[in-house]
Amino acid sequence: MSVVRKRESAMTNAEKGRYINTIKKLIENGTYGKFVKFHSEMSHRMHSMGGMDTVGRNRFLSWHRVYLLKLEEEMRKVEPLCFIPYWRWTTQRRIPPWLSNFKPTVNVPGQGSITVTRDPGFPPAIPTNSYINSILSESTFNQFTMQLEVAHGNVHMWVGGTMADIMISPADPIFWLHHGNIDRIWSVWQKKPANQGKNPSLSGSARIMDPWTESVGDILKIEDLDYSYG
């Protein structure tokens, strides 16, 4: 069944409840902690660590696209109607109210327990619409992904607490809404006629979105992955 990822502010109370309850169940059965560990172990392979890592920069969007898909698959095993929503922080410039008190404790294999904390408002500010529009106007994938990763980092820092620690940031349930929005922005850029065929430049083992088996070529079109953004 095709998944429609909705904007968090447009979700019904039932959908919000399903998201929270499903995350709780994934925490209880250990799946969620494993996903936090995946991110912690792979951060050096899918972020521009220090801004100079071209492999990490080129894997940033594609790796996280697979990462969200894999968690969403686990969520839908628990609750078939569940989906990863997106937080459009350019217009909803605050912590989603329905998640403000949801700060779980997550057991991460080999790292112990992490209790989610937040300290919203820490500089830099949440990116504006005009800033994101300027990123969407970039004509090369390298410039687009580099600028979008910077904007993405600003939101991590603004939320603060657990989200400000990139390695363990997925412990915060807000992480998935934030990266849902990043993935949505990439899909908008991809659909522009002038950007057809402008994809990450990856070769060899870097093409595989480890620890999974999908290659970058497998995940370029969200239509082929059976989800969309509403």
Secondary structure, 3 states (H helix, E strand, C coil): CCEEECEHHHCCHHHHHHHHHHHHHHHHCCHHHHHHHHHHHHHHHCCCHHHCCHHHHHHHHHHHHHHHHHHHHHHHHHCCCCCCCECCCCCCCCCCHHHCCCCCEEEECCCEEEECCCCCCCCCCCCCHHHHHHHHCCCCHHHHHHHHHHHHHHHHHHHCHHHHCCCCHHHCCHHHHHHHHHHHHHHHHHCCHHHCCCCCCCCHHHHECCCCCCEHHHCCCHHHHCEEEC
